[in-house]
Amino acid sequence: MRKFKIPKIYTTTNKTIRFPDDVIADVEEAIRGTNCNFSAFVIEAVRVALENLREDEP
């Protein structure tokens, strides 16, 4: 399993999604003081999750 790293900012397409307030607070705390924004963090988290799902496929 790949270790999660704070990502660089990539070019993106706008997509609206709702997050629970506690998740937003946790992400903002994790990226505080880094060169990462909320969207880039979530994108990397989704990429890692997708990779993990692929590794679990039979």
The first five atom37 places (N, CA, C, CB, O) and aatype in JSON, in Angstrom:
{
  "aatype": [12, 1, 11, 13, 11, 9, 14, 11, 9, 18, 16, 16, 16, 2, 11, 16, 9, 1, 13, 14, 3, 3, 19, 9, 0, 3, 19, 6, 6, 0, 9, 1, 7, 16, 2, 4, 2, 13, 15, 0, 13, 19, 9, 6, 0, 19, 1, 19, 0, 10, 6, 2, 10, 1, 6, 3, 6, 14],
  "atom_mask": [
    [1, 1, 1, 1, 1],
    [1, 1, 1, 1, 1],
    [1, 1, 1, 1, 1],
    [1, 1, 1, 1, 1],
    [1, 1, 1, 1, 1],
    [1, 1, 1, 1, 1],
    [1, 1, 1, 1, 1],
    [1, 1, 1, 1, 1],
    [1, 1, 1, 1, 1],
    [1, 1, 1, 1, 1],
    [1, 1, 1, 1, 1],
    [1, 1, 1, 1, 1],
    [1, 1, 1, 1, 1],
    [1, 1, 1, 1, 1],
    [1, 1, 1, 1, 1],
    [1, 1, 1, 1, 1],
    [1, 1, 1, 1, 1],
    [1, 1, 1, 1, 1],
    [1, 1, 1, 1, 1],
    [1, 1, 1, 1, 1],
    [1, 1, 1, 1, 1],
    [1, 1, 1, 1, 1],
    [1, 1, 1, 1, 1],
    [1, 1, 1, 1, 1],
    [1, 1, 1, 1, 1],
    [1, 1, 1, 1, 1],
    [1, 1, 1, 1, 1],
    [1, 1, 1, 1, 1],
    [1, 1, 1, 1, 1],
    [1, 1, 1, 1, 1],
    [1, 1, 1, 1, 1],
    [1, 1, 1, 1, 1],
    [1, 1, 1, 0, 1],
    [1, 1, 1, 1, 1],
    [1, 1, 1, 1, 1],
    [1, 1, 1, 1, 1],
    [1, 1, 1, 1, 1],
    [1, 1, 1, 1, 1],
    [1, 1, 1, 1, 1],
    [1, 1, 1, 1, 1],
    [1, 1, 1, 1, 1],
    [1, 1, 1, 1, 1],
    [1, 1, 1, 1, 1],
    [1, 1, 1, 1, 1],
    [1, 1, 1, 1, 1],
    [1, 1, 1, 1, 1],
    [1, 1, 1, 1, 1],
    [1, 1, 1, 1, 1],
    [1, 1, 1, 1, 1],
    [1, 1, 1, 1, 1],
    [1, 1, 1, 1, 1],
    [1, 1, 1, 1, 1],
    [1, 1, 1, 1, 1],
    [1, 1, 1, 1, 1],
    [1, 1, 1, 1, 1],
    [1, 1, 1, 1, 1],
    [1, 1, 1, 1, 1],
    [1, 1, 1, 1, 1]
  ],
  "atom_positions": [
    [[0.84, -1.17, 0.0], [0.0, 0.0, 0.0], [0.88, 1.24, 0.0], [-0.95, 0.0, 1.21], [1.85, 1.31, 0.75]],
    [[0.55, 2.2, -0.84], [1.29, 3.44, -0.96], [1.0, 4.36, 0.21], [0.96, 4.15, -2.28], [-0.15, 4.45, 0.66]],
    [[2.01, 5.03, 0.72], [1.86, 5.96, 1.82], [1.3, 7.28, 1.29], [3.2, 6.19, 2.54], [1.72, 7.75, 0.24]],
    [[0.36, 7.88, 2.02], [-0.22, 9.17, 1.64], [0.81, 10.27, 1.83], [-1.49, 9.46, 2.45], [1.47, 10.34, 2.87]],
    [[0.95, 11.14, 0.81], [1.83, 12.3, 0.89], [1.03, 13.54, 0.54], [3.06, 12.14, -0.07], [0.12, 13.48, -0.29]],
    [[1.36, 14.65, 1.16], [0.72, 15.92, 0.8], [1.09, 16.21, -0.65], [1.17, 17.1, 1.76], [2.27, 16.27, -0.98]],
    [[0.09, 16.39, -1.53], [0.35, 16.52, -2.97], [0.69, 17.93, -3.42], [-0.83, 16.04, -3.73], [0.49, 18.9, -2.69]],
    [[1.19, 18.02, -4.65], [1.37, 19.29, -5.34], [0.01, 19.68, -5.93], [2.48, 19.2, -6.45], [-0.89, 18.85, -6.02]],
    [[-0.12, 20.92, -6.33], [-1.36, 21.39, -6.93], [-1.35, 21.06, -8.42], [-1.56, 22.9, -6.7], [-0.39, 21.38, -9.12]],
    [[-2.43, 20.43, -8.92], [-2.57, 20.05, -10.31], [-3.66, 20.89, -10.97], [-2.89, 18.55, -10.44], [-4.5, 21.47, -10.28]],
    [[-3.65, 20.96, -12.31], [-4.77, 21.58, -13.0], [-5.97, 20.64, -12.86], [-4.44, 21.87, -14.51], [-5.81, 19.42, -12.9]],
    [[-7.16, 21.21, -12.69], [-8.34, 20.4, -12.39], [-9.58, 20.92, -13.11], [-8.58, 20.36, -10.9], [-9.56, 22.01, -13.69]],
    [[-10.63, 20.14, -13.05], [-11.96, 20.54, -13.49], [-12.81, 20.71, -12.24], [-12.59, 19.48, -14.47], [-12.74, 19.9, -11.32]],
    [[-13.6, 21.76, -12.2], [-14.43, 22.03, -11.03], [-15.52, 20.98, -10.86], [-15.05, 23.42, -11.14], [-16.22, 20.64, -11.82]],
    [[-15.67, 20.48, -9.64], [-16.7, 19.5, -9.28], [-17.18, 19.84, -7.88], [-16.15, 18.02, -9.36], [-16.37, 20.03, -6.97]],
    [[-18.48, 19.93, -7.69], [-19.02, 20.28, -6.38], [-19.27, 19.02, -5.57], [-20.32, 21.1, -6.53], [-19.85, 18.05, -6.06]],
    [[-18.84, 19.05, -4.3], [-19.03, 17.92, -3.4], [-19.2, 18.46, -1.99], [-17.83, 16.91, -3.49], [-18.58, 19.46, -1.62]],
    [[-20.04, 17.81, -1.21], [-20.26, 18.22, 0.18], [-19.45, 17.32, 1.11], [-21.78, 18.17, 0.54], [-19.39, 16.1, 0.91]],
    [[-18.84, 17.93, 2.13], [-18.07, 17.21, 3.13], [-18.64, 17.5, 4.51], [-16.57, 17.6, 3.06], [-19.13, 18.6, 4.75]],
    [[-18.59, 16.53, 5.4], [-18.96, 16.8, 6.79], [-17.99, 17.85, 7.38], [-18.94, 15.49, 7.64], [-16.81, 17.88, 7.03]],
    [[-18.52, 18.69, 8.26], [-17.7, 19.76, 8.84], [-16.44, 19.23, 9.54], [-18.52, 20.55, 9.83], [-15.39, 19.86, 9.48]],
    [[-16.56, 18.09, 10.21], [-15.39, 17.57, 10.92], [-14.3, 17.11, 9.96], [-15.8, 16.4, 11.83], [-13.12, 17.23, 10.28]],
    [[-14.67, 16.59, 8.79], [-13.68, 16.19, 7.79], [-12.97, 17.42, 7.25], [-14.36, 15.39, 6.64], [-11.75, 17.41, 7.08]],
    [[-13.72, 18.47, 6.98], [-13.12, 19.72, 6.5], [-12.12, 20.24, 7.51], [-14.21, 20.78, 6.22], [-11.01, 20.63, 7.15]],
    [[-12.5, 20.25, 8.77], [-11.6, 20.74, 9.82], [-10.34, 19.89, 9.9], [-12.32, 20.74, 11.18], [-9.24, 20.43, 10.05]],
    [[-10.48, 18.58, 9.8], [-9.31, 17.69, 9.88], [-8.37, 17.9, 8.69], [-9.75, 16.23, 9.94], [-7.15, 17.92, 8.85]],
    [[-8.94, 18.04, 7.49], [-8.11, 18.28, 6.3], [-7.4, 19.63, 6.42], [-8.97, 18.24, 5.01], [-6.2, 19.72, 6.15]],
    [[-8.13, 20.66, 6.81], [-7.51, 21.97, 6.94], [-6.38, 21.97, 7.96], [-8.55, 23.01, 7.33], [-5.37, 22.65, 7.78]],
    [[-6.55, 21.21, 9.04], [-5.47, 21.08, 10.03], [-4.27, 20.36, 9.43], [-5.97, 20.34, 11.28], [-3.13, 20.75, 9.67]],
    [[-4.52, 19.31, 8.65], [-3.44, 18.54, 8.05], [-2.62, 19.34, 7.04], [-3.99, 17.31, 7.38], [-1.42, 19.12, 6.9]],
    [[-3.26, 20.27, 6.33], [-2.55, 21.02, 5.29], [-2.03, 22.37, 5.78], [-3.47, 21.24, 4.12], [-1.32, 23.06, 5.04]],
    [[-2.37, 22.74, 6.99], [-1.91, 24.02, 7.54], [-0.38, 24.08, 7.52], [-2.44, 24.23, 8.99], [0.29, 23.16, 8.0]],
    [[0.16, 25.15, 6.96], [1.6, 25.33, 6.91], [2.27, 24.61, 5.75], [0.0, 0.0, 0.0], [3.5, 24.62, 5.65]],
    [[1.49, 24.0, 4.87], [2.06, 23.32, 3.71], [1.71, 24.11, 2.45], [1.53, 21.86, 3.61], [0.94, 25.06, 2.49]],
    [[2.29, 23.69, 1.33], [1.98, 24.29, 0.04], [0.93, 23.43, -0.66], [3.27, 24.43, -0.84], [1.12, 22.99, -1.79]],
    [[-0.18, 23.19, 0.03], [-1.23, 22.32, -0.48], [-2.58, 22.95, -0.15], [-1.13, 20.88, 0.12], [-2.76, 23.52, 0.92]],
    [[-3.52, 22.83, -1.09], [-4.86, 23.33, -0.8], [-5.79, 22.15, -0.56], [-5.38, 24.22, -1.94], [-5.42, 20.99, -0.75]],
    [[-7.03, 22.46, -0.15], [-8.0, 21.43, 0.19], [-8.24, 20.48, -0.98], [-9.31, 22.07, 0.61], [-8.23, 19.26, -0.81]],
    [[-8.45, 21.04, -2.16], [-8.74, 20.22, -3.33], [-7.61, 19.26, -3.66], [-9.03, 21.1, -4.54], [-7.84, 18.08, -3.92]],
    [[-6.39, 19.75, -3.64], [-5.24, 18.9, -3.96], [-5.11, 17.76, -2.95], [-3.95, 19.72, -3.99], [-4.78, 16.64, -3.32]],
    [[-5.38, 18.05, -1.69], [-5.32, 17.01, -0.66], [-6.36, 15.93, -0.92], [-5.55, 17.63, 0.73], [-6.05, 14.74, -0.87]],
    [[-7.59, 16.35, -1.21], [-8.67, 15.39, -1.46], [-8.4, 14.58, -2.72], [-10.02, 16.12, -1.58], [-8.66, 13.37, -2.74]],
    [[-7.89, 15.21, -3.76], [-7.56, 14.5, -4.99], [-6.53, 13.4, -4.71], [-7.02, 15.47, -6.06], [-6.69, 12.27, -5.18]],
    [[-5.5, 13.72, -3.97], [-4.48, 12.72, -3.65], [-5.07, 11.6, -2.8], [-3.3, 13.36, -2.92], [-4.74, 10.43, -3.0]],
    [[-5.94, 11.94, -1.86], [-6.58, 10.92, -1.03], [-7.42, 9.98, -1.87], [-7.44, 11.58, 0.06], [-7.42, 8.77, -1.65]],
    [[-8.15, 10.52, -2.85], [-8.96, 9.69, -3.73], [-8.07, 8.82, -4.6], [-9.88, 10.57, -4.61], [-8.39, 7.65, -4.82]],
    [[-6.98, 9.36, -5.1], [-6.06, 8.56, -5.92], [-5.5, 7.38, -5.13], [-4.9, 9.43, -6.44], [-5.43, 6.26, -5.64]],
    [[-5.11, 7.63, -3.88], [-4.59, 6.56, -3.04], [-5.69, 5.52, -2.77], [-4.04, 7.12, -1.71], [-5.43, 4.32, -2.81]],
    [[-6.9, 5.99, -2.5], [-8.01, 5.07, -2.26], [-8.29, 4.2, -3.49], [-9.28, 5.84, -1.88], [-8.49, 3.0, -3.36]],
    [[-8.29, 4.8, -4.68], [-8.51, 4.04, -5.91], [-7.4, 3.02, -6.13], [-8.6, 4.99, -7.11], [-7.67, 1.89, -6.54]],
    [[-6.16, 3.41, -5.87], [-5.04, 2.48, -6.0], [-5.19, 1.31, -5.03], [-3.7, 3.21, -5.76], [-4.94, 0.16, -5.39]],
    [[-5.61, 1.61, -3.8], [-5.82, 0.55, -2.81], [-6.91, -0.41, -3.25], [-6.17, 1.15, -1.44], [-6.79, -1.62, -3.06]],
    [[-7.98, 0.12, -3.83], [-9.06, -0.73, -4.32], [-8.57, -1.64, -5.43], [-10.24, 0.11, -4.81], [-8.93, -2.82, -5.47]],
    [[-7.75, -1.12, -6.35], [-7.21, -1.92, -7.43], [-6.33, -3.04, -6.9], [-6.43, -1.06, -8.39], [-6.34, -4.15, -7.42]],
    [[-5.56, -2.74, -5.85], [-4.68, -3.77, -5.25], [-5.5, -4.87, -4.6], [-3.74, -3.13, -4.22], [-5.03, -6.01, -4.51]],
    [[-6.7, -4.56, -4.14], [-7.55, -5.55, -3.48], [-8.35, -6.39, -4.45], [-8.48, -4.86, -2.53], [-8.98, -7.37, -4.04]],
    [[-8.35, -6.04, -5.74], [-9.1, -6.82, -6.74], [-8.47, -8.19, -6.91], [-9.13, -6.07, -8.11], [-7.25, -8.34, -6.82]],
    [[-9.31, -9.21, -7.16], [-8.76, -10.56, -7.32], [-7.95, -10.72, -8.59], [-9.88, -11.57, -7.32], [-7.43, -11.8, -8.86]]
  ]
}
